[in-house]
Amino acid sequence: MFKYFAAVLFALTLAACGDRAASSDPLVGSWGVKEGDVVKPFFKVEKNGGHYTISEYKDGKWQPENEQLAAMTPVDLEKVSGRKESGDVVGVQGNSFAFFRVPVGWSVPGFATKTGYVLFVPVKLVDMQRVAS
């Protein structure tokens, strides 16, 4: 009986040591664009402390970008959609892009997301897929 108790206690201790903040962040992970049945890696979002960083997938490896990222606000999303948005905004933005989570099916004229994760680059919205680790 003691062995089982010790095993459960050990497992709980390991679980408590995990980085819950980063693992529960919906933006953290590797993201890509689906082409046919394959998701091709495009960028990776990481969170170190309270700051997001982004790396781009080039030539078969992740290359960190030096762009400063800021959290998106509801006003920022309104600029993309052209309308007042309801709900919380979860996203980051740089000088040349914005990456955000919205409800599946969110749409603007000419675009609807199937995944709920959207990359906005000037003049284009792209539906993003999480890349399997």
N, C-alpha and C positions, 0 to 999 in steps of 0.2 A: 504494500500500500504506500509506503514511504517513497518508493521508486517512482510511482505514478504521480504523486504529489510533487516530487522534485522535478520531474519532467515537465509538468504543467507550469510550475513556477518558473523554470528556465525559459520555456517558450514565451510566457508572458513578459519576462524581463527582456528578451530579444525584441519582441514586438514593441515594447515601450521605448527602445533605443532608436527606432526608426525615425526618419525625418518626415513627420506627418504633414507639416506645412507644405513642403515641396510636392509630396506625393498626392496630396489632395487638390493641388492647384490645377484647374482644368486647362490651363494654357501650356503647362510644362510638358514637354515631350518632343518627339520628332514628328514632323509633318510633311506631307507630300501631296502630289496631285495624281489622281487616278487616271491612268491611260489604259483603256481596255480593262483587263483583269489585274493589272499591276499598279501598285502605288509607288511612284518614283519619289525618293526623298528630295526635299527641297530646302527646308530649314529646321532648326532645332531651337526650342526655347528652354532656357534654364533659369532658375531663380537662386541667386546667391545672397543670403541675408534678405533684405527687402527689395533688391534690385534684380530686374530681368536682364538677361543677356541673350543674344541670338547668334547662331552660327549658320552659315549657308553651306549646302552640300555641293562641293565643286571637285571635279576630278577624282571622285571616289573617296573623299574624306571631308570631315567637318572643318570649316574654316571660320573662326570667330570674326564677327563684324565689330567695328569700333563705334557703331552708332549708339548714341544715348537714347534709351527707351523711357517712355513715360506712360503712366496708366491712362487709359481712355476714360473720358467722362461721358455722361449722357449727351452733352452738347457736342462733343466730338462725333458721336455716332449719328446725331441729327444732321451734321454736315455731310455725312456719307449718304444717308437715306433720304434726306430732304424732308423729313417729317419728325414730329415729336415721337420719341420712343418710350415705351413703358417698360418697367422692370429695371433690374440692375444691369449695368454694363460691366462686362469682364473682358478686358482687352489691353493691349499695349500698342504703342505707336512710336514710330521713328520719323525722320524727316521725309522719307519716301514711301512709307507704307503704314498700314494699320492691320493688326491681327486681333480678331475678337470672336467671342462666343455669343451666339444669339439662339433663340429657339429654332429647332428644326422646322423648316418650312418658311422661315423669315424671308421676306422678298422685297424687292424694289423693282420697278419696271425693267423687264429684260433679264432678271436674275432671281433665282430662288435657291436657297441652300438645302441640300439633302442631309448634311451632317451637323449643321449648327455652328461650324467653325469656318470663318471667312477671312481671307486675305484680301485687303484692298490696296491696290497699287494704282497710281494715277490712271484714270479712265477705265478701270477694270476691277471687277470683283471675281474672286476665284474660290470655289468650294474646296476646302482642304480636308484631307483624310489623315487620321493618326497612322503613323508608320509602326508596324509591329516591331517590338524590340527583339 
